[in-house]
């Protein structure tokens, strides 16, 4: 039920008839240093945790000393978004709840399912999986939702706005530059009222509703999807009774302390508009230009009023941010015009509607799972550019960080840096539904090819070598030298992402005119110079690396690293055939002779040379050979990899408290093997990282690590699409649907393959496929091939025609060019 409260999330106070003297700490949250959350373990070698080793430990000690000596404002500046970081140990974990609901108590209605989430201390008021409601705003930072549009983003009510590509700090100190929030407004009444907080991901808005017997206030907050430099607050006051007094609403703001990243100068208020501008204090690299930031915003009064003779009134407060004064002023002015024409809100909602119509996933009879899907999609999409941005609406995109665009201050949330997370975890689901967004992620790499070439040369290699962490300049910004020097597999991850894009789109324009082919050749050239030829064994090897398992560094022949290097070396030849070009034959030769460690006695893949069975590892590593890399191996070998890297002699091998995406990969691989009991068990573990009523994620299941962890969201979405959907990207597009737990229908709408949009509807025994759209007349015609298994002689083949649904049994199938 909606609680009777008087609540102001900006000053962190709550008063309630049911909660006595419950206030958030007045001194603010405890600072969190970069990566401090990574767990130490008893293995040999450094516990790196995306690099938690001795160097990072020194950074943490230095940070603690700094905090002890710094002023309160400095502490606040390093923790610009935090409201509370306390854990609620009494809260039941989502994995426990999920297990009870989906597996232990079948035939529950969606309403009953939601009521059983007592650990949340709230109920959803709607069975719409795109609407998330709460009678209170979460105190813990890890549970607070965000809004964004790829250009700018903010955690709701926080004192910080972040802008795509806006970083401050030299080299490894580079982090997202804080813009003090001119859009953090909270409305309140003096009298007791009911409060409802809603995140509507279908519309891309956060809404605070305040209700009394006489008054109804609706406060909507959103990052505009069309005018993408804008953050908008719209507050509508409605009179519910004939009472004719003025209705006065108090507005609190949360500008926070001055920015320690940007030297802002503020101008006087003019015609209800305020402005400030400044430059970042310290560019990231010597080659980086000094970045200016311009902010225009509507002056925010302390009170707004519904006059006694009026029944309703709307107030709109606009913030516009850009890197040029002309741009910021233009978007602000356009926002004012659209608001006057009553088009500002509707155009935003319409843009989100179009985005969801373009691609989405629906699960019938399992509202919990549907909510997790929609929330995960929303948060990732909110950190990516809007669709179809052209002309003045377009902007260069600098990549997707683990915590998305709304996080990355100081030493928090990986400082907003871009890792392998982008290509390996968040990218694949976007590729299937929104290939233009997948291209934007790849373009975040191609724009930095020159920097990658410089890095390769500085280390004595050829080609392009991307750093483990990059931000604005494309140069290395990793604060941990061990990780920065050894975790080089990111260069293979980028190549594999490019390979998937080419197979899904055959986008020759990107390859030839937007440096896609240059990217592939540069990565192959790097790996060819990086690998060493072993003449005795006639194979190529790669020594001195760190695998995805960051508990071990400076190892030789990481199975995962060598395989993505192999893919990188073979990719240019595939692209060359597509664009009628040629590449050095030596790359292909080296790729075919790349050594992948394998134990023929135990029949499994050692993680690296010298790996001992049972050695504790951080996260999914070798099992990634099966998926996403789709390395061909016998069933017994894939099974052994999954079993031996899960548990050995009764002890856990993969860290149970590690990052969110690990169990997603176990699930997908077990589903491929049709071991549904194993898949169900590990799938259940995925949900331990979900947090709060707005379904944010944390990096680790205990709530520690990066917040709004979009890497975990991407892994989860892969479980749905590549696991239960059985999708595989190869010469054709393979599908092998399995219904998710407690569901009756599984729909993927708008899967985009070779310029055609496809809808898949899977049910208990049937699968329907519909071609709904073609980009133009030049896209290839497609056909559906049923039961494309080598042992099956007879194959059903259907030409896919626009608007015509093909109904088949729910069996493996593939979509291919005719």
DRENROLO-631407 format. One record per residue (C-alpha): z, y, x. Coordinates in steps of 0.25 Angstrom, whole numbers, padded with zeros to 4 digits, always signed. Layout:
// residues N
ZYX...
This chain:
// residues 818
+0000+0000+0000-0002+0014+0004+0011+0019+0010+0018+0032+0006+0018+0040+0020+0017+0053+0026+0009+0050+0039+0003+0059+0050-0004+0050+0060-0006+0062+0070+0009+0065+0072+0012+0050+0071+0022+0051+0060+0024+0043+0048+0035+0044+0037+0036+0034+0026+0045+0030+0015+0044+0015+0021+0045+0018+0035+0057+0026+0040+0056+0035+0053+0044+0028+0058+0037+0037+0068+0027+0035+0079+0033+0039+0093+0034+0054+0095+0031+0053+0109+0018+0046+0107+0013+0032+0112+0015+0025+0124+0003+0028+0134-0006+0016+0137-0012+0015+0150-0026+0009+0152-0026-0006+0151-0011-0007+0151-0012-0017+0140-0019-0028+0148-0010-0040+0149-0005-0045+0163-0006-0060+0165-0002-0070+0175-0016-0073+0180-0020-0070+0195-0027-0058+0198-0027-0044+0191-0025-0043+0176-0037-0033+0174-0037-0032+0159-0050-0024+0160-0044-0021+0172-0029-0022+0172-0025-0024+0187-0017-0017+0198-0026-0004+0197-0024-0003+0182-0009-0005+0184-0009+0006+0194-0016+0015+0183-0006+0011+0173+0006+0014+0182+0000+0028+0185-0002+0030+0171+0012+0027+0167+0017+0036+0178+0008+0047+0173+0012+0045+0159+0027+0047+0163+0024+0060+0170+0014+0066+0161+0017+0075+0149+0016+0071+0135+0002+0077+0133-0003+0069+0144+0002+0056+0138-0004+0060+0125-0017+0063+0132-0018+0049+0138-0014+0043+0125-0022+0052+0115-0024+0042+0104-0011+0034+0104-0001+0036+0092+0007+0023+0095+0005+0011+0103+0017+0003+0098+0015-0012+0094+0020-0017+0081+0025-0030+0085+0028-0033+0070+0014-0033+0066+0007-0046+0063-0005-0048+0072-0018-0048+0066-0022-0061+0071-0010-0067+0064-0014-0060+0051-0029-0064+0053-0025-0079+0055-0016-0079+0042-0027-0072+0034-0040-0079+0038-0036-0093+0042-0022-0096+0036-0024-0091+0022-0037-0092+0016-0043-0087+0003-0035-0074+0004-0041-0062-0002-0044-0050+0006-0033-0042+0000-0023-0053+0003-0028-0054+0017-0026-0039+0020-0012-0040+0014-0008-0051+0024-0010-0041+0035+0005-0037+0034+0005-0035+0049-0003-0022+0047+0007-0016+0037-0004-0012+0028-0014-0016+0018-0029-0013+0017-0032-0007+0003-0046-0012+0003-0054-0025+0005-0065-0016+0011-0065-0021+0026-0070-0008+0030-0058+0000+0025-0045-0001+0033-0032+0006+0027-0018+0008+0030-0007+0016+0024-0003+0021+0038-0010+0025+0051-0007+0016+0062+0003+0021+0072-0002+0012+0083-0014+0017+0091-0020+0003+0092-0021+0003+0076-0027+0017+0074-0042+0017+0070-0053+0026+0076-0065+0033+0071-0077+0036+0079-0092+0037+0080-0096+0034+0094-0096+0048+0098-0081+0051+0096-0069+0043+0090-0055+0045+0088-0043+0036+0084-0039+0041+0070-0028+0052+0071-0028+0052+0086-0028+0064+0095-0041+0060+0102-0056+0060+0100-0064+0052+0110-0079+0055+0112-0090+0045+0117-0092+0047+0132-0081+0057+0134-0072+0053+0146-0063+0060+0155-0058+0055+0169-0064+0052+0182-0069+0038+0185-0059+0028+0181-0051+0038+0174-0062+0040+0164-0057+0039+0149-0061+0045+0136-0059+0060+0135-0049+0064+0124-0054+0074+0114-0041+0079+0107-0044+0076+0092-0048+0087+0083-0050+0076+0072-0036+0070+0071-0031+0075+0058-0020+0069+0048-0018+0074+0034-0004+0074+0028+0004+0079+0016+0018+0083+0015+0021+0074+0003+0022+0059+0003+0008+0052+0002+0001+0039+0003-0008+0037+0015-0019+0028+0018-0027+0027+0031-0041+0020+0030-0051+0017+0040-0064+0015+0033-0074+0009+0043-0085+0008+0033-0085+0023+0033-0080+0026+0047-0068+0034+0042-0053+0035+0043-0046+0040+0030-0032+0045+0028-0028+0046+0013-0016+0053+0008-0012+0051-0006-0001+0057-0015-0001+0058-0031-0008+0072-0030-0016+0071-0017-0026+0063-0010-0031+0066+0004-0042+0059+0011-0043+0061+0026-0056+0055+0032-0058+0054+0047-0071+0050+0054-0080+0051+0066-0093+0055+0060-0104+0045+0061-0116+0055+0060-0111+0067+0066-0104+0059+0077-0097+0070+0085-0088+0072+0073-0074+0068+0069-0071+0071+0054-0059+0073+0046-0060+0075+0031-0048+0077+0022-0050+0078+0007-0038+0082-0002-0039+0078-0016-0029+0082-0027-0026+0070-0036-0018+0078-0047-0018+0091-0055-0007+0097-0046-0013+0110-0041-0005+0113-0028-0012+0115-0015-0012+0102-0007-0009+0104+0007-0013+0093+0018-0007+0094+0032-0016+0091+0044-0011+0086+0057-0020+0085+0069-0019+0077+0082-0026+0085+0093-0017+0079+0103-0014+0085+0117-0025+0092+0124-0036+0083+0131-0033+0079+0145-0048+0074+0146-0055+0087+0141-0053+0101+0144-0054+0107+0130-0055+0122+0127-0053+0125+0112-0060+0136+0105-0054+0145+0094-0056+0140+0079-0069+0146+0073-0073+0144+0059-0063+0132+0057-0069+0125+0069-0062+0123+0082-0068+0118+0095-0064+0114+0110-0072+0110+0121-0070+0104+0135-0074+0095+0146-0068+0082+0152-0059+0084+0163-0065+0074+0173-0079+0067+0172-0079+0052+0173-0089+0052+0185-0095+0062+0195-0108+0060+0188-0102+0063+0174-0105+0077+0168-0093+0085+0163-0092+0082+0148-0089+0093+0138-0083+0090+0124-0084+0100+0112-0075+0098+0100-0077+0106+0087-0067+0103+0075-0063+0109+0062-0050+0117+0063-0039+0108+0057-0028+0116+0049-0014+0111+0047-0016+0110+0032-0027+0108+0022-0026+0111+0007-0032+0107-0006-0030+0120-0014-0023+0119-0028-0036+0121-0035-0044+0110-0028-0044+0095-0031-0050+0091-0017-0054+0097-0004-0060+0091+0009-0057+0096+0023-0066+0092+0035-0062+0093+0049-0073+0090+0059-0072+0087+0074-0085+0087+0083-0085+0083+0097-0097+0083+0107-0100+0085+0121-0108+0098+0118-0103+0110+0111-0116+0111+0103-0115+0096+0098-0100+0097+0094-0103+0110+0086-0116+0104+0080-0109+0092+0075-0097+0100+0070-0106+0109+0062-0114+0097+0056-0101+0091+0052-0097+0103+0045-0110+0104+0038-0110+0090+0033-0096+0091+0028-0100+0103+0020-0111+0095+0014-0101+0083+0011-0109+0074+0021-0100+0073+0033-0092+0061+0027-0103+0055+0020-0113+0055+0032-0102+0048+0040-0099+0037+0030-0114+0035+0028-0116+0033+0043-0105+0022+0043-0111+0016+0031-0125+0015+0038-0118+0009+0050-0111-0002+0042-0124-0005+0035-0131-0007+0048-0122-0018+0052-0109-0024+0047-0101-0037+0046-0095-0043+0033-0085-0054+0031-0082-0058+0017-0068-0063+0012-0062-0059+0025-0058-0045+0024-0049-0045+0037-0061-0050+0046-0070-0040+0039-0060-0028+0042-0060-0032+0057-0075-0033+0057-0077-0019+0051-0066-0012+0059-0071-0018+0072-0085-0013+0069-0080+0001+0065-0072+0003+0077-0084-0001+0086-0094+0007+0078-0085+0019+0079-0086+0019+0094-0101+0018+0094-0112+0028+0091-0116+0030+0076-0129+0023+0072-0142+0031+0073-0137+0043+0081-0149+0051+0085-0151+0065+0090-0139+0074+0090-0131+0063+0084-0133+0054+0096-0124+0053+0109-0123+0045+0121-0114+0033+0119-0105+0029+0131-0100+0016+0127-0090+0008+0119-0076+0007+0125-0066-0004+0121-0057+0005+0113-0069+0012+0106-0072+0027+0107-0059+0031+0100-0050+0026+0112-0050+0028+0127-0040+0039+0131-0034+0039+0145-0031+0025+0149-0031+0020+0135-0042+0010+0129-0050+0008+0142-0052+0023+0142-0064+0022+0134-0072+0015+0144-0084+0006+0142-0082-0009+0146-0089-0022+0143-0082-0021+0130-0094-0013+0125-0105-0023+0128-0097-0036+0126-0088-0033+0115-0092-0022+0106-0107-0022+0108-0112-0035+0102-0107-0033+0088-0114-0019+0088-0126-0025+0094-0128-0034+0082-0126-0023+0071-0129-0010+0078-0139-0012+0090-0140+0003+0092-0125+0004+0095-0127-0008+0104-0137+0000+0111-0128+0012+0112-0118+0003+0120-0129-0001+0129-0133+0013+0131-0119+0016+0136-0123+0008+0147-0137+0012+0150-0133+0027+0151-0125+0023+0163-0135+0014+0171-0135+0025+0182-0120+0024+0183-0120+0009+0183-0131+0009+0194-0122+0018+0203-0110+0009+0201-0119-0003+0205-0123+0004+0218-0109+0008+0221-0105-0006+0221-0117-0011+0229-0125-0017+0217-0138-0015+0211-0141-0011+0196-0132-0006+0186-0117-0010+0186-0109-0004+0175-0094-0002+0177-0083-0010+0170-0079+0003+0163-0088+0015+0160-0086+0027+0152-0094+0040+0152-0102+0040+0166-0105+0025+0167-0097+0024+0180-0085+0015+0182-0072+0020+0175-0064+0007+0176-0050+0011+0181-0048-0003+0186-0055-0006+0199-0054-0021+0198-0060-0021+0184-0070-0011+0188-0075-0018+0200-0075-0032+0195-0078-0032+0180-0093-0031+0181-0097-0040+0170-0099-0028+0161-0113-0027+0167-0116-0040+0162-0110-0037+0148-0119-0025+0147-0131-0033+0151-0127-0044+0140-0126-0033+0130-0140-0028+0133-0145-0042+0132-0139-0043+0118-0145-0029+0114-0159-0033+0119-0159-0046+0112-0154-0040+0099-0163-0028+0099-0175-0029+0109-0173-0014+0111-0184-0012+0121-0182+0003+0119-0168+0002+0124-0172-0007+0136-0183+0002+0141-0180+0016+0137-0165+0016+0136-0162+0009+0149-0158-0005+0143-0168-0012+0153-0162-0004+0164-0148-0008+0160-0152-0023+0160-0159-0022+0174-0148-0014+0180-0137-0024+0176-0146-0036+0181-0148-0029+0194-0133-0027+0195-0129-0041+0193-0140-0046+0202-0134-0038+0214-0120-0042+0209-0122-0057+0209-0122-0065+0222-0132-0076+0224-0125-0089+0229-0136-0097+0236-0129-0109+0238-0127-0111+0223-0139-0104+0219-0132-0094+0209-0128-0080+0207-0113-0077+0207-0105-0064+0205-0092-0063+0212-0081-0053+0211-0080-0049+0196-0070-0048+0185-0074-0056+0172-0070-0052+0158-0057-0059+0161-0051-0047+0168-0039-0055+0173-0048-0060+0185-0056-0051+0194-0064-0052+0206-0069-0066+0202-0082-0073+0206-0092-0078+0195-0086-0074+0182-0093-0082+0172-0094-0071+0162-0099-0060+0173-0109-0070+0179-0115-0073+0165-0116-0058+0161-0123-0056+0175-0132-0067+0172-0136-0061+0158-0138-0048+0165-0147-0054+0175-0156-0061+0165-0157-0049+0155-0167-0040+0162-0178-0052+0162-0175-0053+0147-0177-0038+0144-0189-0037+0154-0197-0047+0145-0193-0039+0133-0198-0026+0139-0210-0032+0147-0203-0029+0161-0198-0037+0173-0185-0038+0181-0182-0045+0194-0182-0060+0193-0170-0060+0202-0161-0056+0191-0165-0067+0182-0164-0077+0193-0150-0072+0196-0146-0073+0182-0151-0087+0180-0143-0091+0193-0130-0083+0189-0118-0092+0191-0109-0095+0179-0096-0102+0183-0095-0116+0176-0086-0128+0178-0094-0140+0175-0081-0149+0175-0073-0142+0165-0086-0136+0158-0082-0122+0157-0085-0108+0163-0074-0104+0173-0072-0089+0172-0075-0086+0186-0076-0094+0199-0062-0100+0202-0057-0098+0188-0046-0108+0185-0045-0114+0171-0033-0108+0163-0033-0095+0171-0029-0084+0161-0040-0074+0157-0040-0061+0150-0051-0062+0139-0063-0069+0135-0072-0072+0148-0079-0085+0150-0080-0088+0135-0089-0075+0134-0100-0084+0141-0101-0091+0127-0101-0078+0120-0106-0068+0121-0114-0072+0133-0119-0085+0126-0120-0092+0139-0126-0106+0136-0116-0117+0139-0112-0131+0133-0103-0131+0121-0092-0138+0129-0092-0127+0140-0091-0116+0130-0080-0123+0123-0073-0125+0136-0074-0111+0140-0068-0107+0126-0056-0117+0128-0053-0115+0142-0053-0100+0142-0044-0100+0129-0033-0110+0133-0031-0119+0145-0020-0130+0146-0012-0123+0135-0013-0109+0140-0021-0097+0136-0032-0094+0146-0037-0081+0139-0027-0070+0137-0022-0071+0122-0018-0056+0123-0032-0052+0129-0043-0043+0123-0047-0044+0109-0061-0049+0111-0058-0062+0118-0055-0071+0105-0068-0065+0099-0076-0072+0110-0068-0085+0109-0071-0085+0094-0086-0083+0095-0087-0094+0105-0079-0104+0097-0088-0100+0085-0100-0103+0092-0095-0117+0096-0091-0119+0081-0077-0121+0084-0071-0113+0072-0057-0117+0074-0057-0111+0088-0065-0099+0084-0055-0096+0072-0043-0097+0081-0048-0087+0092-0055-0078+0081-0041-0076+0075-0036-0070+0088-0046-0059+0088-0038-0052+0077-0025-0050+0086-0031-0037+0091-0033-0030+0078-0024-0019+0075-0019-0012+0062-0025-0008+0049-0038-0002+0055-0041-0014+0063-0041-0008+0077-0041-0018+0089-0033-0018+0101-0037-0025+0114-0026-0035+0115-0019-0042+0103-0006-0036+0106-0011-0022+0103-0013-0018+0117-0025-0014+0125-0036-0005+0120-0035+0000+0105-0047-0001+0095-0052-0011+0104-0067-0012+0101-0069-0023+0111-0061-0032+0102-0068-0028+0090-0081-0031+0096-0077-0045+0100-0072-0047+0086-0085-0043+0080-0092-0052+0089-0084-0063+0084-0089-0060+0070-0103-0058+0074-0106-0067+0085-0095-0077+0082-0095-0079+0067-0109-0074+0066-0113-0083+0077-0123-0072+0082-0129-0074+0096-0139-0064+0102-0150-0072+0110-0165-0074+0109-0163-0073+0094-0150-0069+0086-0142-0082+0082-0132-0082+0071-0122-0093+0067-0113-0088+0057-0099-0093+0054-0090-0087+0043-0078-0080+0048-0064-0085+0044-0062-0084+0029-0075-0077+0026-0086-0081+0016-0097-0072+0021-0101-0066+0034-0111-0055+0034-0117-0047+0046-0125-0036+0041-0135-0029+0050-0136-0038+0062-0147-0031+0070-0157-0040+0077-0170-0035+0084-0171-0023+0075-0168-0031+0062-0155-0030+0054-0150-0043+0049-0139-0047+0039-0132-0060+0040-0123-0066+0028-0116-0079+0032-0109-0087+0021-0102-0101+0021-0115-0109+0022-0126-0098+0022-0132-0087+0030-0141-0076+0025-0149-0067+0035-0156-0054+0030-0165-0045+0038-0162-0031+0032-0168-0021+0041-0178-0019+0052-0178-0007+0062-0193-0006+0062-0206-0014+0060-0206-0017+0075-0193-0026+0075-0197-0041+0076-0197-0050+0064-0185-0060+0064-0183-0074+0059-0170-0082+0056-0170-0096+0062-0160-0106+0056-0153-0117+0064-0159-0113+0078-0152-0124+0085-0159-0133+0095-0155-0146+0088-0161-0141+0075-0176-0144+0074-0178-0137+0060-0176-0122+0060-0177-0113+0048-0184-0100+0051-0184-0088+0042-0191-0075+0044-0182-0063+0042-0188-0053+0032-0183-0040+0029-0173-0040+0017-0175-0055+0015-0162-0064+0016-0163-0078+0023-0152-0088+0018-0149-0100+0027-0137-0109+0029-0126-0104+0039-0132-0110+0051-0135-0105+0065-0148-0096+0064-0155-0086+0073-0163-0073+0071-0176-0072+0080-0188-0064+0081-0200-0070+0075
